[in-house]
Amino acid sequence: MKTGRSIHTQTVETIAGWIINGRFSVGENLPIEPAICAELGVSRTVVREAIKTLVAKGLVSTGPRIGTKVLPQSCWNLFDARVIEWRLECGVDAAFVKDLMELRLAIEPAAARLAARREPASERGLVRDLYRRMEQAAASQTFREDHMEADLAFHVGILRATGNQFFLSLVPLISSVLRVSFRLSTGSLEAVEQALPVHRAVAEAIAAGDGDRAARHLTQMIEHAREEIEAVAFPRPAVLPASSPDMPT
């Protein structure tokens, strides 16, 4: 188990890893409490509390005479920050990235279009202020951490700029999704600097009240992020040049 974390946290993370990694299949029961205690070297109380946490997050269900049953992914609280963290630690696949980006494309461009219609104009200008914070973060000595927080604030600011109560309720969701996107991307200074112009274009379009342009640029931004993540997480094997008759084999 990892050092620096409570026994409860470590136990929860370990059992969650068993489930996410497929050690126990959907519909299968986890081992009985004494077996888990023996394997992890913890008390039954710790195991029981850990199972309660996993029940709350939708990974397992419990009941009299049925034990602790592994639930399908459709039951998991996929937007829970800890569930996301566990999935990242266990490794994500191309389907995860595809679904993540489809979710962003379904929400964020629409929010940008709506934000551009917001009155008064000063409300729309707040997104431009958040972009300036991104520029400052990119120039800071601790740009990686500063820029991630500034980038997150920029995207959340677009949701807030809509003034729509339902978009506002999506802030925790989009915050979790964006943190995953940031974790999967390179986060290099070069990548940050390349992304700044399209962020500026989104901010300026919203400030100018041009919803279609704002949505178009934000779609472009998300598509570029998808390409970057796929290149980092799933690099294609190098293609070797075809050998010629004169080349040794």
N, C-alpha and C positions, 0 to 999 in steps of 0.2 A: 504494500500500500504506500501511497505518497506521504511524505513527511510534511509537517506544517498544516495539516488539515485535521479536523476533529474525527474521532472514530466513527461517529454517525455519518459524516459526509463521505468518508472513505468507503464505508460499507455501502451506502447508497450508490456511489459511483461505480463500485465494483460490480454490484448486482445489475445495475443499469447496463454496464458494459457486456455482461453475459447475454442480456436480452438483445441489445442492438447488434452485437457481433454474431448473433444466431446460435450461440451455444445451446439455447433452449428455443425450440420452435414455437410458433403461434399455436395456442391451445394446449401446449405442454405445461405440466406443473413444474414449478421450481422445487428443488430438494426440500425436505422437511427442515424445520428450524434447527434441530440438533446437528444435521449434516452441514448446514451453512455455517453454524457456529464453529464447528470443528475445522472447516476449511479456511475460514477467515480469522479464527482465533479471537472471536468476540462473544459477548454474552447474548442470551436469548432476547433480553430487553433491547439491545442495540439492533438486532435483526428485526424484531417486531416494529420498531420505530422506522427503520429503513424501508420495510415493506409498506408501511402507512404512507411514506413519502412517495413511493413509486405508484401506489394506488391513486393518490391525489393527482399525479401527473399522467395517469391513464396507461401506464405500461403494464400493469398487472391488475387482476381482480382477485378478491378473496371471498370465501364464504364457508359456512359450516359443511364439513365433510367433502369439500371440493378442493381444498388446498389453495395454493397461490398459482393462478393460471396466467400465462403470458398472453397479452392481448395484441391484436393486429395493429399495425402502424396507424390505421385510420382512427383508432381510439386514443392515440397519444396526443398530449397537448403540445403540438408541434411548434407553437409560438412561445412556449415557456423557455426562458433564457437558459435554464439548466439543461433542459432536454436538448436544446440546440447545441450547447457546449458538449454534452455527451456524444452527440452524433458527430460533431467535428473531430473529437478526440479518437473516435472509432473509425474515422475516414468516411468521406462522402463520395458518391458516384456521379456520373454524368446526369442521371435522371434527377438527382437532388438539385444540381445547378440549374438544369432546364426548368424545373418547377419553380425554383426560387426566382429566376428572372422573369418567367411568365407572370408570377404574382406581382412583381414590381411593375411590369409593363401594363398590367391591368389597372393599377392604382395610381401611380405617380404622374404619368402624362395627363390623366384626367384631372388630377388635383392641380397641376400647373395651369391647365386651361381655365379651371374655375378660379384660381387665385388671380389670374390676369384680369378677371372681370370684377374683382373686389373694389369697392369704394369705401372710404376715400383712397386716392392714389397713394397717400402716405403709407397705407397698410401694405400696398404692393411693393413699395420701396424698401420695406424691411428685409425682403429677400435679397435685395442688392447689398444691403448692409452686411448680411450674413456671408455673402460672397467675398466681401472685402476682408472679413475675418479669415476666410480660407486662404486668401493671398498672404496675409500676415503670418498665418501658421506655416505656410510652405517656406517662408523665409526664416523661421525660427530655428534655434539650435536643436530643439527636441521636436522636429517637424512631424515625425511619425505619429506620436501620440496626439500632438496638438492638431494636426491636420485631420486625423480621424474624427476627433470630437467636433471640429469645425465643419467637416463634411456632413457629419450626422446632423448637426444643428441646421445646416442649409436645407437638407431634405425634409427634416421635420418642420422647418420654417415654412416650406411650401404648403404642407398640410394645414398648418395653423393659419396661413394667409388666405385659405379658402373661406374661413369664417363659418364653415359648415360643421354642425355638431357631429355628424357621422364620420366625416373625414378626421375630425379632431380625436374621435374615439379610436382611430387607427394608428395614432402616434406610437403607443407601445409596440404594436405589431410591426410597423415599418422600422422602428428603432432596432428591434431584434433581427429583422431580416437584413437591414443594412450592416449591422455588426458582423453578420455572417459573411456578407459580400466583401467587407473590408478584410476580414480574416483570410479569405481565400485568394485575394488579389496580392500582387507583389508588394504594394505599399512603398515602392522606391520613389526617390525624389523625382527621377525622370518621369515616371508614370503620373505622379501628382501634377507636375508642371504641364504635361501633355493634356491632362484632364481639365485644367483651369479654364481654357478658352470656352469650352462648351458649357461649363457652369456659369461663366459670365454671360454667355448668350442667353441662357435660360433666365437668369436674373434680370437682364435688360429687357427681354421680351415681356416678362411679367410686369415690370415697372411701367412699360409702355402700353400695357393693356392688350397685348397681342397674344391671345390664348393659343391660337393654332401654332404660331411660331414657337411659343414656350413648350408646348406639348411635343412638337417635332424635335426640338433640340434635346429635350429630356429623354425621348425615345432613343435618339442617337447615343446619348450618354450611357443608357442602360445596355444597349446592344454592344457598345465598346467594352463596357465592364464585363459582359458575358464572354466576349472573345478573349479578354485578358485572363479571366479566371480559368477558362478552358485551356489556354496555352500554358498556364502555370500548373494547374492541377492534373491535366491530361495531355502532356506533351506528345506530339506525334513522333514516331521513330524516324530517325534520319533516313533519307532515301539514298542508297549507295548508287554511284554512277554505274551504268551498264558496262561490263567488261568487254574489251575489244580483243580480237584474235592475237594482237601483239602484247596484251597485258598478261602477266602471270596470274594464275588462278590458285 
